[in-house]
Amino acid sequence: MSKQFSKISVVGLGYVGLPLSLQFARSGVSVLGLDLDPKKVDSINRGESYLKHFSSESIAEQVEAGRLEATTNPSRISEAEAILICVPTPLSEYREPDLSFVLDTARSLAPHLPKGVLVALESTTYPGTTEDELRVVLEEGSGMKAGVDFHLAYSPEREDPGREDASVKTIPKVVGGYTKECGDIAEALYGRAIDVIHRVSSCRVAEATKLLENIFRSVNIALVNELKVVYEAMNIDVHEVISAAATKPFGFMPFRPGPGLGGHCIPIDPFYLTWKAREFGKHTRFIELAGEINTAMPDYVLSKVTDALNDEGKAVKGSKVLILGLAYKANVDDCRESPSFILMEKLMIKGARAEYHDSFVPVIPETREHPQLAGKQSVEIEDVYDLILLSTDHSEYKTFDFSKFNCPIVDSRNCILQKPSKYYKA
Ligand SMILES: NC(=O)c1ccc[n+]([C@@H]2O[C@H](COP(=O)([O-])OP(=O)(O)OC[C@H]3O[C@@H](n4cnc5c(N)ncnc54)[C@H](O)[C@@H]3O)[C@@H](O)[C@H]2O)c1
């Protein structure tokens, strides 16, 4: 393998693209980040972080060393020997795959593709996207042939924002190429920055691998969510059961129940496969059932809120409720698809006055699904509410002293250690 990869471009500098850029830069590869968002680009060039779980120093160090630079200009990808695409793959309003970000990116890059470049897609998607959709757009726009004039691969990102026991460098990377040579080149590139590369036979296998990982989580979360409801009826604490089962050294992996799924991956990605499977006349019953159970969880949590208020002789209507945590998971600022939004909206529809607290999300950003909540600000945690509902298990709530609080607290994550007298698990 003669390629040295002295300069690459990472397209899409979000939760996936930024850490990937930093890892390549730390490994001595010059990285040109490309994003449509000028705020992110300026922030990187100033050496400042825009994601809470990354320090500005980690960015500034690479910028100052001349290994990291960002731009909004797609023509500059002509400087790169490899291009890694990390743009969003959401669902449309009809819950169908929305590949518009991937294909728009391809259209903007294609006229500037240098000969011999490697293009690798990292965005989560259904099998066939790289070979049947991305390839066609790149070939049409560049006049070149994949596998001949440029190389094409798929390598799914396994980023887990906020996780401290694994990093981009140490998480093994699955890589599949359009041709054997494409795969060899992609393997060599990722090997520059990542400890372990697991090579698979095609882009399709790599795409299917990522979906299996996310479907596995969705189905197992649905299972413990269902068990939570069943065991509660039997007066058995599901968390104690899961902790006990987790002592088995093989054949069991603990998943925890919660108020519903959130984030950019688990509520969305499984449905990429559901959609694609229909083309082959196949149904994905496990995925659908898991989706049904997981999306019912906010209503279960709200039934506990109603019960807790009822014990106080109060109705949801007119009650002041504080939601703890807006992010979809602990200790990050990402609130995409967060169940907290659904809880907040459902409470408001029933006539409650809902506020939230989240140190990671001081103001609710614009979202496609909840535009009416944008601009709402985080408030203090005080004992002035009719009820407090914990939705996200940020570490600060674990240690917060709620023991003197008078109002009922409904905890949907089994999180609070210093509990008030009126404590409800949901
Ligand atoms: N967030 C995660 O934890 C995670 C984990 C694994 C995989 N993924 C997958 O990785 C992909 C990216 O997710 P993310 O969370 O980083 O998204 P993100 O929204 O945080 O970042 C995407 C970035 O792409 C930019 N962008 C969009 N269109 C562009 C274009 N045409 N040209 C240049 N930039 C463009 C956006 O401005 C944004 O900054 C998705 O497919 C996601 O499913 C995400």
The ligand as a Gaussian input file, in Angstrom:
#p B3LYP/6-31G(d) Opt

LIG

0 1
 N      -24.267000      11.163000      17.254000
 C      -23.898000       9.913000      17.445000
 O      -23.669000       9.495000      18.572000
 C      -23.701000       8.946000      16.275000
 C      -23.074000       7.719000      16.530000
 C      -22.837000       6.847000      15.473000
 C      -23.282000       7.188000      14.195000
 N      -23.919000       8.372000      13.977000
 C      -24.317000       8.682000      12.605000
 O      -23.394000       9.621000      12.070000
 C      -24.060000      10.533000      11.185000
 C      -23.812000      11.969000      11.638000
 O      -24.389000      12.136000      12.927000
 P      -24.014000      13.343000      13.866000
 O      -24.627000      13.015000      15.192000
 O      -22.564000      13.644000      13.805000
 O      -24.820000      14.535000      13.166000
 P      -24.686000      16.102000      13.466000
 O      -25.983000      16.715000      13.092000
 O      -24.121000      16.317000      14.835000
 O      -23.568000      16.600000      12.432000
 C      -23.744000      16.586000      11.061000
 C      -23.039000      17.793000      10.467000
 O      -23.135000      17.688000       9.038000
 C      -23.247000      19.001000       8.519000
 N      -23.759000      18.916000       7.143000
 C      -24.988000      18.589000       6.723000
 N      -25.047000      18.608000       5.370000
 C      -23.816000      18.935000       4.926000
 C      -23.245000      19.120000       3.649000
 N      -23.956000      18.960000       2.551000
 N      -21.947000      19.490000       3.571000
 C      -21.214000      19.680000       4.694000
 N      -21.704000      19.513000       5.938000
 C      -22.994000      19.144000       6.065000
 C      -24.173000      19.692000       9.503000
 O      -24.064000      21.105000       9.426000
 C      -23.654000      19.124000      10.836000
 O      -22.652000      19.954000      11.405000
 C      -25.521000      10.111000      11.188000
 O      -25.741000       9.225000      10.123000
 C      -25.651000       9.353000      12.487000
 O      -26.700000       8.393000      12.442000
 C      -24.125000       9.273000      14.990000

